[in-house]
């Protein structure tokens, strides 16, 4: 069985390829939200900033179940996340 993959969003430096976490689940950082009972990212598949650059939208496919007969997406588990920077006080 493979380890879970695809449950975080990272920032990659174009020069050098250094990878930095950008959006990760709280608690266990090595598992999707469905395995941690803490909510959060499951399987993000696309990310795009809005035209102002102030909000990042992430399409999260949701839960993918696998068994001997194949892979089965779980209905109604996908979500569109909007991430914005918290204004300083």
C-alpha positions as a printed NumPy array, in Angstrom:
array([[  0.   ,   0.   ,   0.   ],
       [  1.273,   3.454,  -0.913],
       [  1.555,   6.329,   1.523],
       [ -1.055,   9.07 ,   1.034],
       [ -0.026,  11.834,  -1.374],
       [ -1.397,  15.146,  -2.605],
       [ -2.763,  16.756,   0.566],
       [ -0.786,  19.994,   0.68 ],
       [  0.069,  22.993,  -1.479],
       [  3.706,  24.03 ,  -1.754],
       [  5.649,  26.97 ,  -3.161],
       [  8.634,  26.091,  -5.335],
       [ 11.515,  28.506,  -5.895],
       [ 12.037,  28.614,  -9.672],
       [ 15.797,  28.947,  -9.285],
       [ 17.111,  25.976,  -7.349],
       [ 13.819,  24.116,  -6.913],
       [ 13.61 ,  24.557,  -3.144],
       [ 10.156,  23.523,  -1.897],
       [  8.342,  25.435,   0.882],
       [  5.017,  24.45 ,   2.51 ],
       [  2.275,  26.952,   1.649],
       [ -1.009,  25.377,   2.779],
       [ -0.889,  22.301,   5.024],
       [ -3.257,  20.58 ,   7.417],
       [ -2.881,  21.208,  11.134],
       [ -1.701,  18.325,  13.287],
       [ -0.368,  15.411,  11.235],
       [  1.393,  16.826,   8.209],
       [  1.782,  13.416,   6.572],
       [ -1.856,  12.619,   5.823],
       [ -4.971,  13.986,   4.122],
       [ -7.78 ,  15.449,   6.225],
       [ -9.884,  12.267,   6.053],
       [ -7.139,  10.398,   7.918],
       [ -6.632,  12.981,  10.677],
       [-10.198,  13.894,  11.711],
       [ -8.993,  17.494,  11.789],
       [-10.456,  18.849,   8.57 ],
       [ -8.481,  20.511,   5.817],
       [ -6.971,  19.581,   2.489],
       [ -7.712,  16.203,   0.978],
       [ -6.532,  16.146,  -2.649],
       [ -5.868,  19.635,  -4.061],
       [ -5.645,  19.476,  -7.849],
       [ -5.468,  23.121,  -8.993],
       [ -4.551,  26.508,  -7.556],
       [ -4.836,  30.012,  -8.964],
       [ -4.539,  33.536,  -7.584],
       [ -7.346,  35.989,  -8.247],
       [ -6.493,  38.981, -10.491],
       [ -5.575,  41.157,  -7.485],
       [ -3.151,  38.521,  -6.143],
       [ -4.762,  38.792,  -2.704],
       [ -6.627,  35.468,  -2.705],
       [ -5.526,  31.988,  -3.716],
       [ -8.284,  29.614,  -4.828],
       [ -7.596,  25.891,  -4.491],
       [ -9.745,  23.186,  -6.063],
       [ -9.756,  20.157,  -3.753],
       [-11.019,  16.996,  -5.464],
       [-11.978,  15.375,  -2.159],
       [-11.752,  11.855,  -0.806],
       [-10.528,   9.067,  -3.08 ],
       [-11.209,   5.535,  -1.865],
       [ -9.264,   2.591,  -3.253],
       [ -9.845,  -1.143,  -3.111],
       [ -9.052,  -4.21 ,  -5.188],
       [-11.535,  -3.126,  -7.877],
       [-10.029,   0.329,  -8.375],
       [-10.289,   3.943,  -7.25 ],
       [-13.625,   5.438,  -6.238],
       [-14.192,   9.16 ,  -5.609],
       [-16.411,   9.832,  -2.582],
       [-19.385,  12.006,  -3.556],
       [-19.823,  15.485,  -2.082],
       [-16.327,  15.662,  -0.566],
       [-14.749,  18.171,  -2.969],
       [-14.389,  21.819,  -2.038],
       [-13.146,  25.159,  -3.356],
       [-10.821,  26.784,  -0.812],
       [-10.139,  30.525,  -0.693],
       [ -6.942,  31.503,   1.115],
       [ -6.232,  35.12 ,   1.996],
       [ -3.594,  36.821,   4.101],
       [ -4.719,  37.914,   7.539],
       [ -4.391,  41.669,   7.882],
       [ -2.011,  42.822,  10.619],
       [ -3.668,  44.5  ,  13.574]])
